[in-house]
Amino acid sequence: MSYIIEGRTGNWEMVIGLEIHAQVISNSKLFSGSPTDFGADPNSQVSFVDAAMPGMLPVLNKKCVEQAVKTGLGLNAQINLYSAFDRKNYFYADLPQGYQISQLYHPIVGNGKIEIDLEDGTTKFIGIERIHLEQDAGKSVHDQHPTKTYVDLNRSGIALMEIVSDPDLRSADEVAAYIRKIRTILRYLGTCDGNMDEGSMRCDVNVSVRRPGEEFGTRCEIKNVNSVRFASQAIAYEAARQVEILEDGGTIKQETRLFDANKMETRSMRSKEEAHDYRYFPDPDLPPLILEQSYVDAIKANMPELPDEKKARFIKDYGLKAYDASVLVADQARAHYFEEVAKNCKDPKLATTWVSVELFGALNKSGKTIEDSPVSSDYLVELIALIEDNTISGRIAKDVFAEMIESGKKPGDIVEEKGLKQITDSSSLDPIIDQILSDNTDKVEEYKSGKDKLFGFFVGQVMKQTGGKANPKMVNDRLKEKLQ
């Protein structure tokens, strides 16, 4: 469903397209053997090729090609067996060559599509226009000196995949779901780590507005947005800005804008008319890239199970609801943890609750990831087994779990140490029930006269007397029998 903006003069609709720049996971750069480690000392990972020294020639990194093909397959896209590199000419201090090697005319990956899950439970397909390989620029550092700019070329030449969407997105929520889905797929594939805070994934957001059903309006491009939250905020501001201009009788200028996260607004960076000329031409130092179909087929044969496939399997194999399954598969490590628990439990629904609600809730509260979990999947399986065989009740299990989170101990050991085994024999339970009924004869009479809600009072008293260790089903059965 389209997201409608209510203006003074009627309704407006957003039209949004994204260009996601994903840094390729590889040990060396796109056209040189320089390392790609994040956080290295400035200018410590720069070869003569990266620094554009005279006479240095680029050599294409085979691993980067493989990663781009794998990404294209993961996004259900056409792999182009013929692609070529072009020079995109422009000047910037951190671009040593004075041009960027990219793929304008013949990208390595063509049309594709992905499905996104929206918060209202619906899904939507978003088209992928293309994916092309290109080299990253260096980094200009403006805050190290009051009057000078420093240049760090460590990032210069690192391989990027630019994933260009069709203008199919209609709201900030859809954009957030799209970015998260792309990031999840890339992480499953192992082609990009998706760490937006480190700059290894960032996006340019193209925003325009129109009257619903009319032709596309003039778009503005918001550059280098590095978080899902900032993307949503930038879109909201930019769409409102454009609507205000149009309703005041103005026109939208096509331009590149930046998002100021402190002021929560976009501001003009430079004009970007259609006639802007980067003087693209085929790179004379790099021959066309020609792939064999057998090469593509070999990569496809070794693809991992992707989020949508895993989601469908979780629904089928473990009886999960679509929403629960989508939450679990959004993170590969969490999905793996859940499956290690679910396949070893009698009741997958119980596994879902303990993983999705109890464990994830505890980890979020402590700021830990699934990799840092003090409770291993084996220990959680053991805890659930203690519930399933009636050794402990569900309420006691929560106390045991809290101790597991705190100490990392095995659940069986905690149950033994604290004497938490469930009371499951009537000979131990009956005297407690009899005493409670004897102490509350007035409430017994009220119950028998029709106040059925008092049954919960009696259950609560029994659980209180037993420290929560009484088997709930047995408590209910024995109380009903005695109250009759």
C-alpha positions in Angstrom: 0.0 0.0 0.0 1.3 3.4 -0.9 2.2 5.9 1.8 0.2 9.1 1.4 1.3 12.5 2.5 -1.6 14.9 3.4 -0.7 18.3 2.1 -2.6 21.6 2.2 -3.8 21.2 -1.4 -4.4 17.4 -1.4 -2.6 14.1 -1.2 1.0 13.4 -2.3 2.9 10.1 -2.7 6.6 9.4 -2.2 8.6 7.7 -4.9 11.9 6.4 -3.6 14.8 4.5 -5.1 18.0 3.4 -3.4 21.6 3.0 -4.4 23.3 0.8 -1.8 27.1 0.8 -1.8 28.2 -2.5 -0.3 31.9 -3.1 0.4 33.0 -6.5 -0.9 34.4 -9.0 1.6 37.9 -9.8 0.1 41.4 -9.9 1.4 42.6 -7.4 -1.1 41.3 -4.4 -3.2 39.5 -4.5 -6.5 42.5 -3.7 -8.7 45.5 -4.2 -6.3 46.9 -6.5 -3.7 46.6 -4.0 -0.8 44.9 -5.3 2.3 41.3 -4.2 3.2 41.4 -4.4 7.1 39.2 -1.9 8.8 40.8 0.4 11.4 44.4 0.3 10.1 46.7 3.3 10.6 46.0 6.0 7.9 47.7 5.4 4.6 49.2 2.1 5.7 47.3 0.0 3.2 48.1 1.8 0.0 49.9 0.4 -3.0 51.3 2.3 -6.0 48.1 1.4 -7.9 45.9 2.8 -5.2 47.9 6.0 -5.1 47.8 6.3 -8.9 51.5 6.5 -9.4 52.5 6.8 -13.1 52.7 3.6 -15.1 50.7 1.5 -12.5 48.1 -0.8 -14.1 45.0 -2.3 -12.5 44.6 -6.1 -12.3 41.1 -7.3 -11.6 40.6 -9.3 -8.3 38.9 -12.7 -9.1 37.5 -12.9 -5.6 35.6 -9.7 -6.1 34.0 -10.9 -9.3 32.9 -14.1 -7.6 31.4 -12.1 -4.7 29.4 -9.9 -7.2 28.1 -12.9 -9.1 27.1 -14.6 -5.8 25.3 -11.4 -4.7 23.4 -11.2 -8.0 22.3 -14.8 -7.6 21.2 -14.1 -4.1 19.0 -11.2 -5.3 17.4 -13.3 -8.0 19.1 -11.3 -10.7 20.4 -11.8 -14.2 24.2 -12.5 -14.3 25.7 -10.8 -17.4 28.4 -13.0 -18.9 29.8 -9.9 -20.7 30.6 -6.8 -18.6 33.1 -4.0 -18.9 34.7 -1.3 -16.8 34.5 2.5 -17.5 36.2 5.5 -16.2 34.0 8.0 -14.4 35.9 11.3 -14.4 35.7 13.9 -11.7 38.1 15.7 -9.3 38.3 15.2 -5.6 41.2 15.4 -3.2 40.8 11.7 -2.0 40.5 10.4 -5.6 44.1 10.1 -6.7 43.5 9.0 -10.3 41.1 11.9 -11.0 38.6 9.2 -12.1 36.8 6.2 -10.6 36.7 2.8 -12.3 33.1 1.7 -12.5 30.6 -0.1 -14.8 28.1 2.3 -16.5 27.2 0.7 -19.8 27.8 -3.0 -19.1 27.3 -4.0 -15.4 28.1 -7.5 -14.2 24.5 -8.0 -12.8 21.2 -7.1 -14.4 17.6 -7.1 -13.3 16.5 -8.9 -10.2 14.0 -8.6 -7.3 13.7 -9.2 -3.6 10.7 -9.6 -1.3 10.4 -7.4 1.8 8.3 -8.1 5.0 6.3 -5.1 6.2 5.2 -4.5 9.8 1.5 -5.0 8.9 2.2 -8.5 7.9 2.1 -7.9 4.2 5.0 -8.4 1.7 6.1 -6.5 -1.3 8.5 -7.2 -4.2 11.1 -4.5 -4.9 12.9 -4.6 -8.3 16.7 -4.5 -8.6 17.8 -2.5 -11.7 21.5 -3.5 -11.7 24.6 -4.3 -9.6 27.9 -3.0 -10.8 31.4 -3.3 -9.4 33.4 -0.1 -8.8 36.4 1.1 -6.7 35.9 3.2 -3.6 37.5 6.6 -3.2 39.7 7.5 -0.2 38.6 9.5 2.8 38.9 13.2 3.5 39.3 14.0 7.2 38.2 17.5 8.1 38.2 17.5 11.9 41.9 16.9 12.7 43.2 20.4 12.0 41.6 23.9 12.1 42.7 24.9 8.6 43.7 21.7 6.8 42.1 18.6 5.5 43.9 15.2 5.8 43.5 12.5 3.2 43.6 8.8 4.1 43.9 6.5 1.1 43.4 3.2 2.9 39.9 3.0 1.4 41.0 4.0 -2.0 40.5 1.1 -4.4 38.4 -1.1 -2.1 35.8 -3.0 -4.1 32.2 -1.9 -3.9 29.0 -3.4 -5.3 26.5 -0.7 -6.1 23.0 -2.2 -5.8 20.5 0.0 -7.6 16.8 -0.5 -6.9 13.9 0.4 -9.1 11.8 3.3 -7.9 9.4 0.9 -6.2 9.6 2.1 -2.6 6.8 4.3 -1.3 7.6 5.0 2.4 10.3 5.3 4.9 9.1 2.0 6.5 9.5 0.2 3.1 13.0 1.7 2.7 14.0 0.4 6.2 12.7 -3.1 5.4 14.5 -3.0 2.1 17.8 -2.0 3.6 17.5 -4.6 6.3 16.6 -7.3 3.8 19.6 -6.5 1.5 21.9 -6.4 4.5 20.6 -9.8 5.7 21.1 -11.4 2.3 24.6 -10.0 2.0 25.5 -11.4 5.4 24.1 -14.8 4.6 26.1 -14.9 1.4 29.3 -13.6 3.1 29.7 -11.0 0.4 29.5 -7.9 2.6 29.4 -7.6 6.4 26.8 -4.9 6.3 28.3 -2.8 9.1 26.9 0.6 8.3 28.6 2.2 11.3 32.0 1.3 9.9 31.0 2.5 6.4 31.1 -0.9 4.7 27.5 -0.4 3.7 25.9 2.9 3.0 23.3 4.2 0.6 22.2 7.1 -1.6 18.5 7.8 -1.3 16.6 9.2 -4.3 13.3 10.9 -3.2 10.6 12.6 -5.3 6.9 13.3 -4.7 3.9 13.3 -7.0 0.1 13.3 -6.9 -1.0 9.7 -6.6 -1.1 8.0 -10.0 0.7 10.9 -11.9 4.1 10.8 -13.6 7.2 10.8 -11.5 8.3 14.1 -10.0 11.9 15.6 -10.0 14.1 13.6 -7.7 16.7 14.7 -5.2 19.6 12.4 -4.2 20.6 12.3 -0.5 24.2 11.0 -0.4 26.0 8.7 1.9 23.3 7.8 4.5 24.9 5.4 6.9 22.1 4.0 9.1 18.5 2.7 8.6 17.3 5.3 11.1 19.0 8.2 9.3 17.5 7.0 6.0 14.0 7.1 7.5 14.6 10.5 9.0 16.1 11.9 5.8 13.2 10.6 3.7 10.6 12.1 6.0 12.2 15.5 6.0 13.0 15.6 2.3 9.4 14.5 1.2 7.9 17.2 3.5 10.3 19.8 2.0 9.4 19.0 -1.5 5.6 19.0 -0.8 5.9 22.4 0.8 7.8 23.8 -2.2 5.3 22.4 -4.7 2.3 23.6 -2.8 3.7 27.1 -2.6 3.9 27.1 -6.4 7.6 26.4 -6.7 9.6 23.7 -8.6 12.0 21.1 -7.4 15.6 21.4 -8.6 17.3 18.1 -9.3 20.3 18.2 -6.9 22.5 16.2 -4.5 21.8 16.8 -0.9 23.3 15.8 2.5 21.5 14.7 5.6 22.4 16.5 8.8 21.6 14.0 11.6 22.0 16.7 14.3 19.6 19.1 12.8 17.4 16.3 11.3 17.3 18.0 7.9 18.7 17.7 4.4 20.6 20.5 2.8 21.9 21.2 -0.7 25.3 19.9 -1.7 25.4 20.5 -5.4 23.1 20.7 -8.4 22.9 17.5 -10.5 21.2 18.1 -13.7 20.7 15.3 -16.2 23.3 17.0 -18.4 26.0 16.6 -15.8 28.9 14.9 -17.6 31.3 12.5 -16.0 32.9 11.9 -19.4 32.5 8.1 -19.1 34.6 6.1 -21.5 35.8 2.4 -21.5 38.8 1.9 -19.3 41.7 1.3 -21.7 43.7 -0.6 -19.1 41.0 -3.3 -18.5 39.7 -5.6 -21.1 36.0 -6.7 -21.0 35.1 -9.3 -18.4 33.8 -12.4 -20.1 32.4 -15.2 -17.9 31.5 -18.8 -18.7 28.0 -20.0 -17.8 29.7 -23.0 -16.1 31.5 -20.5 -13.8 28.2 -19.0 -12.8 26.6 -22.4 -12.3 29.4 -23.6 -10.1 28.9 -20.5 -7.8 25.1 -21.1 -7.8 25.6 -24.8 -6.8 27.5 -23.7 -3.6 25.1 -21.0 -2.5 24.0 -21.1 1.2 20.3 -21.3 2.2 19.0 -17.7 2.0 16.6 -15.9 4.3 13.4 -16.5 2.3 14.2 -20.2 1.9 15.0 -20.6 5.6 11.8 -18.7 6.5 9.7 -21.1 4.4 11.4 -24.1 5.9 11.0 -22.9 9.5 7.2 -22.4 8.8 7.0 -25.9 7.3 9.2 -27.8 9.6 8.6 -26.1 12.9 5.0 -24.8 12.5 6.1 -21.2 13.0 4.0 -18.2 12.2 5.3 -16.1 9.3 6.2 -13.2 11.5 8.1 -15.3 14.0 10.0 -17.0 11.2 10.9 -13.7 9.6 12.2 -12.3 12.9 14.4 -15.4 13.4 15.9 -15.5 9.9 16.7 -11.8 9.9 20.0 -12.7 11.7 21.9 -15.8 10.5 23.5 -16.5 13.9 20.1 -16.2 15.7 18.5 -18.5 13.1 21.2 -21.1 13.6 20.8 -20.9 17.4 17.0 -21.3 17.1 17.3 -24.4 14.9 19.8 -26.0 17.2 17.2 -25.7 20.0 14.1 -26.5 17.9 15.3 -29.7 16.3 16.1 -31.1 19.8 12.8 -30.2 21.4 9.5 -32.0 21.4 7.5 -28.8 21.0 8.9 -26.3 18.5 6.5 -23.6 19.7 8.1 -23.8 23.2 11.5 -23.5 21.6 10.3 -20.4 19.7 9.0 -18.7 22.9 12.2 -19.4 24.9 14.5 -18.3 22.1 12.5 -15.3 20.7 11.0 -14.0 23.9 13.1 -15.1 26.9 16.6 -15.3 25.4 16.4 -12.4 22.9 14.8 -10.3 25.6 17.6 -11.0 28.1 20.3 -10.4 25.5 18.7 -7.1 24.4 18.5 -6.0 28.0 22.1 -6.7 28.6 23.3 -5.4 25.2 24.7 -8.7 24.2 24.6 -10.5 20.8 23.7 -14.1 20.3 27.4 -14.9 19.9 28.0 -13.6 23.4 25.0 -15.5 25.0 25.9 -16.9 28.4 23.3 -19.6 27.7 24.4 -22.1 25.0 21.8 -23.8 22.7 22.5 -27.1 24.5 21.7 -25.6 27.9 18.5 -24.1 26.6 17.5 -27.5 25.1 18.1 -29.0 28.6 16.0 -26.4 30.3 13.1 -26.9 27.9 13.4 -30.7 28.4 13.0 -30.1 32.2 9.7 -28.3 31.4 8.5 -31.0 29.0 9.1 -33.9 31.3 7.5 -32.0 34.3 10.7 -31.8 36.3 10.1 -28.1 36.7 7.1 -25.8 36.0 7.2 -23.0 33.4 7.3 -20.4 36.2 10.2 -22.0 38.0 11.9 -22.4 34.6 12.0 -18.6 34.3 13.8 -18.4 37.7 16.3 -21.1 36.5 16.8 -19.2 33.3 17.6 -16.0 35.1 20.2 -17.9 37.1 21.6 -19.3 33.9 22.0 -15.9 32.4 23.7 -14.6 35.5 26.0 -17.6 36.2 26.2 -19.6 33.0 25.5 -22.8 34.9 23.7 -25.9 33.6 19.9 -25.8 34.3 20.0 -29.3 35.8 22.6 -28.3 38.3 20.6 -25.2 39.3 17.5 -27.2 39.9 19.4 -29.7 42.1 21.2 -27.1 44.1 18.1 -25.1 44.9 15.7 -28.0 45.2 13.4 -26.7 42.5 12.0 -30.0 41.2 8.3 -29.9 40.6 5.8 -31.7 43.0 4.1 -34.2 40.8 2.7 -36.8 43.3 -0.7 -36.3 44.9 0.4 -37.7 48.2 2.7 -34.6 48.7 0.2 -32.2 47.2 -3.1 -33.2 48.8 -2.2 -32.2 52.4 -1.3 -28.7 51.2 -4.6 -28.4 49.3 -6.6 -29.7 52.2 -5.0 -27.2 54.6 -5.7 -24.3 52.2 -9.4 -25.3 51.8 -9.7 -25.7 55.6 -8.2 -22.3 56.2 -10.6 -20.6 53.6 -14.0 -22.3 54.3 -15.8 -19.0 53.6 -14.3 -18.8 50.1 -15.0 -22.5 49.5 -18.7 -21.8 50.2 -18.7 -18.8 47.9 -17.1 -20.9 45.1 -19.7 -23.6 45.5 -22.5 -21.0 45.4 -21.3 -20.0 41.9 -18.3 -17.6 42.2 -16.2 -19.7 39.8 -13.5 -17.0 39.6 -12.4 -17.9 43.1 -10.8 -21.1 41.6 -7.8 -18.9 40.6 -7.4 -17.8 44.2 -7.1 -21.4 45.4 -4.6 -22.2 42.6 -2.5 -19.2 43.6 -2.5 -20.2 47.3 -1.3 -23.7 46.4 1.5 -22.3 44.2 2.5 -19.9 46.9 2.6 -22.6 49.5 4.8 -24.8 47.3 7.1 -22.0 46.1 5.8 -22.5 42.6 7.0 -26.1 42.5 3.6 -27.7 42.3 2.6 -29.2 38.9 0.0 -26.7 37.6 -2.1 -29.4 35.9 -2.1 -31.6 39.0 -3.1 -28.6 41.1 -6.0 -27.9 38.9 -7.2 -31.5 38.8 -6.9 -32.1 42.5 -8.6 -28.8 43.4 -11.5 -29.5 41.1 -12.0 -32.9 42.5 -11.9 -31.7 46.1 -14.1 -28.6 45.5 -16.8 -30.8 44.1 
